[in-house]
Amino acid sequence: MKLPLVGMAVALAFAGSSADAKLPPLRDPVFLNIGFVCQWQESCIEKQQRAMKRSLGFVKKNKPPAWKVQFCNRRASFRRTGRIDWISYYNCISNSSLGQASSGGVHRAR
């Protein structure tokens, strides 16, 4: 089963008729994640990459609490596949009105 896949990958590598044709870098898990989320649409990939850079810069500069990073990771997850929508993550992590749940404990039904 591996032989046909390898043969197909080699054939695709040599089949590009123009220098602009790019194959996704198979060894870059971040780019693969973004590619799958965007279904390989270039404009979407560019937006996701910009949001990823902004998100990482925001986290590095502002050092948000761990609960917020974890909350935004869960919120930006793409249907339990482990893929992250970086635009949603940036919108969540940079949201200053997002506060930690009250420390009152269990919420009671009224």
Contact map, one row per residue, 1 for C-alpha under 8 A:
11111000000000000000000000000000000000000000000000000000000000000000000000000000000000000000000000000000000000
11111100000000000000000000000000000000000000000000000000000000000000000000000000000000000000000000000000000000
11111110000000000000000000000000000000000000000000000000000000000000000000000000000000000000000000000000000000
11111111000000000000000000000000000000000000000000000000000000000000000000000000000000000000000000000000000000
11111111100000000000000000000000000000000000000000000000000000000000000000000000000000000000000000000000000000
01111111110000000000000000000000000000000000000000000000000000000000000000000000000000000000000000000000000000
00111111111000000000000000000000000000000000000000000000000000000000000000000000000000000000000000000000000000
00011111111100000000000000000000000000000000000000000000000000000000000000000000000000000000000000000000000000
00001111111110000000000000000000000000000000000000000000000000000000000000000000000000000000000000000000000000
00000111111111000000000000000000000000000000000000000000000000000000000000000000000000000000000000000000000000
00000011111111100000000000000000000000000000000000000000000000000000000000000000000000000000000000000000000000
00000001111111110000000000000000000000000000000000000000000000000000000000000000000000000000000000000000000000
00000000111111110000001000000000000000000000000000000000000000000000000000000000000000000000000000000000000000
00000000011111110000000000000000000000000000000000000000000000000000000000000000000000000000000000000000000000
00000000001111111000000000000000000000000000000000000000000000000000000000000000000000000000000000000000000000
00000000000111111110100000000000000000000000000000000000000000000000000000000000000000000000000000000000000000
00000000000000111110100000000000000000000000000000000000000000000000000000000000000000000000000000000000000000
00000000000000011111100000000000000000000000000000000000000000000000000000000000000000000000000000000000000000
00000000000000011111110000000000000000000000000000000000000000000000000000000000000000000000000000000000000000
00000000000000000111110000000000000000000000000000000000000000000000000000000000000000000000000000000000000000
00000000000000011111111000000000000000000000000000000000000000000000000000000000000000000000000000000000000000
00000000000000000011111100000000000000000000000000000000000000000000000000000000000000000000000000000000000000
00000000000010000000111110000000000000000000000000000000000000000000000000000000000000000000000000000000000000
00000000000000000000011111000011000000000000000000000000000000000000000000000000000000000000000000000000000000
00000000000000000000001111110011000000000000000000000000000000000000000000000000000000000000000000000000000000
00000000000000000000000111111001000000000000000000000000000000000000000000000000000000000000000000000000000000
00000000000000000000000011111000000000000000000000000000000000000000000000000000000000000000000000000000000000
00000000000000000000000011111111000000000000000000000000000000000000000000000000000000000000000000000000000000
00000000000000000000000001111111100000000000000000000000000000000000000000000000000000000000000000000000000000
00000000000000000000000000011111110000000000000000000000000000000000000000000000000000000000000000000000000000
00000000000000000000000110011111111000000000000000000000000000000000000000000000000000000000000000000000000000
00000000000000000000000111011111111100000000000000000000000000000000000000000000000000000000000000000000000000
00000000000000000000000000001111111110000000000000000000000000000000000000000000001100000000000000000000000000
00000000000000000000000000000111111111000000100110000000000000000000000000000000001110000000000000000000000000
00000000000000000000000000000011111111111000100000000000000000000000000000000000000000000000000000000000000000
00000000000000000000000000000001111111110000000000000000000000000000000000000000000000000000000000000000000000
00000000000000000000000000000000111111110000000000000000000000000000000000000100001110000000000000000000000000
00000000000000000000000000000000011111111001100000000000000000000000000000000000000000000000000000000000000000
00000000000000000000000000000000001111111000000000000000000000000000000000000000000000000000000000000000000000
00000000000000000000000000000000001111111101100000000000000000000000000000000000000000000000000000000000000000
00000000000000000000000000000000001001111111100000000000000000000000000000000000000000000000000000000000000000
00000000000000000000000000000000000000011111110000000000000000000000000000000000000000000000000000000000000000
00000000000000000000000000000000000000001111111000000000000000000000000000000000000000000000000000000000000000
00000000000000000000000000000000000001011111111100000000000000000000000000000000000000000000000000000000000000
00000000000000000000000000000000011001011111111110000000000000000000000000000000000000000000000000000000000000
00000000000000000000000000000000000000000111111111000000000000000000000000000000000000000000000000000000000000
00000000000000000000000000000000000000000011111111100000000000000000000000000000000000100000000000000000000000
00000000000000000000000000000000010000000001111111110000000000000000000000000000000011100000000000000000000000
00000000000000000000000000000000010000000000111111111000000000000000000000000000000001000000000000000000000000
00000000000000000000000000000000000000000000011111111100000000000000000000000000000000000000000000000000000000
00000000000000000000000000000000000000000000001111111110000000000000000000000000000001100100000000000000000000
00000000000000000000000000000000000000000000000111111111000000000000000000000000000001100100000000000000000000
00000000000000000000000000000000000000000000000011111111100000000000000000000000000000000000000000000000000000
00000000000000000000000000000000000000000000000001111111110000000000000000000000000000000100000000000000000000
00000000000000000000000000000000000000000000000000111111111000000000000000000000000001001100110000000000000000
00000000000000000000000000000000000000000000000000011111111100000000000000000000000000000000000000000000000000
00000000000000000000000000000000000000000000000000001111111110000000000000000000000000000000000000000000000000
00000000000000000000000000000000000000000000000000000111111111100000000000000000000000000000010000000000000000
00000000000000000000000000000000000000000000000000000011111111110000000000000000000000000000100000000000000000
00000000000000000000000000000000000000000000000000000001111111100000000000000000000000000000000000000000000000
00000000000000000000000000000000000000000000000000000000111111100000000000000000000000000000000000000000000000
00000000000000000000000000000000000000000000000000000000011111110000000000000000000000000000000000000000000000
00000000000000000000000000000000000000000000000000000000011111111000000000000000000000000000000000000000000000
00000000000000000000000000000000000000000000000000000000001001111101100000000000000000000000100000000000000000
00000000000000000000000000000000000000000000000000000000000000111111100000000000000000000000000000000000000000
00000000000000000000000000000000000000000000000000000000000000011111110000000000000000000000000000000000000000
00000000000000000000000000000000000000000000000000000000000000001111111000000000000000000000000000010000000000
00000000000000000000000000000000000000000000000000000000000000011111111100000000000000000000100000010000000000
00000000000000000000000000000000000000000000000000000000000000011111111110000000000000000000100000000000000000
00000000000000000000000000000000000000000000000000000000000000000111111111000000000000000000000000000000000000
00000000000000000000000000000000000000000000000000000000000000000011111111100000000000000000000000000000000000
00000000000000000000000000000000000000000000000000000000000000000001111111110000000000001001100000000000000000
00000000000000000000000000000000000000000000000000000000000000000000111111111000000100001000000000000000000000
00000000000000000000000000000000000000000000000000000000000000000000011111111000000000000000000000000000000000
00000000000000000000000000000000000000000000000000000000000000000000001111111000000000011000000000000000000000
00000000000000000000000000000000000000000000000000000000000000000000000111111100000111011000000000000000000000
00000000000000000000000000000000000000000000000000000000000000000000000011111111111110000000000000000000000000
00000000000000000000000000000000000010000000000000000000000000000000000000011111111110000000000000000000000000
00000000000000000000000000000000000000000000000000000000000000000000000000001111111000000000000000000000000000
00000000000000000000000000000000000000000000000000000000000000000000000000001111111000000000000000000000000000
00000000000000000000000000000000000000000000000000000000000000000000000000001111111000000000000000000000000000
00000000000000000000000000000000000000000000000000000000000000000000000000001111111100000000000000000000000000
00000000000000000000000000000000110010000000000000000000000000000000000000001111111110000000000000000000000000
00000000000000000000000000000000110010000000000000000000000000000000000010011100011111001000000000000000000000
00000000000000000000000000000000010010000000000100000000000000000000000000011100001111111000000000000000000000
00000000000000000000000000000000000000000000000110110010000000000000000000010000000111111100000000000000000000
00000000000000000000000000000000000000000000001100110000000000000000000000000000000011111110000000000000000000
00000000000000000000000000000000000000000000000000000000000000000000000000110000000011111111000000000000000000
00000000000000000000000000000000000000000000000000000010000000000000000110110000000111111111100000000000000000
00000000000000000000000000000000000000000000000000110110000000000000000000000000000001111111110000000000000000
00000000000000000000000000000000000000000000000000000000000000000000000000000000000000111111111000000000000000
00000000000000000000000000000000000000000000000000000000000000000000000100000000000000011111111001000000000000
00000000000000000000000000000000000000000000000000000010001000010001100100000000000000001111111000000000000000
00000000000000000000000000000000000000000000000000000010010000000000000000000000000000000111111100000000000000
00000000000000000000000000000000000000000000000000000000000000000000000000000000000000000011111111000000000000
00000000000000000000000000000000000000000000000000000000000000000000000000000000000000000000011111100000000000
00000000000000000000000000000000000000000000000000000000000000000000000000000000000000000000001111100000000000
00000000000000000000000000000000000000000000000000000000000000000000000000000000000000000001001111110000000000
00000000000000000000000000000000000000000000000000000000000000000000000000000000000000000000000111111000000000
00000000000000000000000000000000000000000000000000000000000000000011000000000000000000000000000001111100000000
00000000000000000000000000000000000000000000000000000000000000000000000000000000000000000000000000111110000000
00000000000000000000000000000000000000000000000000000000000000000000000000000000000000000000000000011111100000
00000000000000000000000000000000000000000000000000000000000000000000000000000000000000000000000000001111100000
00000000000000000000000000000000000000000000000000000000000000000000000000000000000000000000000000000111111000
00000000000000000000000000000000000000000000000000000000000000000000000000000000000000000000000000000111111000
00000000000000000000000000000000000000000000000000000000000000000000000000000000000000000000000000000001111100
00000000000000000000000000000000000000000000000000000000000000000000000000000000000000000000000000000001111110
00000000000000000000000000000000000000000000000000000000000000000000000000000000000000000000000000000000011111
00000000000000000000000000000000000000000000000000000000000000000000000000000000000000000000000000000000001111
00000000000000000000000000000000000000000000000000000000000000000000000000000000000000000000000000000000000111
